[in-house]
Amino acid sequence: MEPLGISWGYLLVMIFNFSLLLGWPLLAILAILQLRQRELPEVARAVWAAIILVVPLFGAIAFWLVQPGKEMQKGGT
């Protein structure tokens, strides 16, 4: 790659940036689709939708980590 003026480090950084650029909208769409299926009050649903769309990448990840609207299992299992 050096004869072309592109180093391996630069190429890897560009591939990482490209994957983030494609990954964020994909994760946001999937999170919004799952949000529609959850039983939440309308205000909570609107807040989660705003978090997912406004906070790039971390909003969708936070949605899956917190899992709003899912019932907690009793007995610790």
Secondary structure, DSSP 8 states (H G I E B T S, - for coil): -GGGT--HHHHHHHHHHHHHHHHHHHHHHHHHHHHHHS---HHHHHHHHHHHHHSTTHHHHHHHHH-TT----GGG-
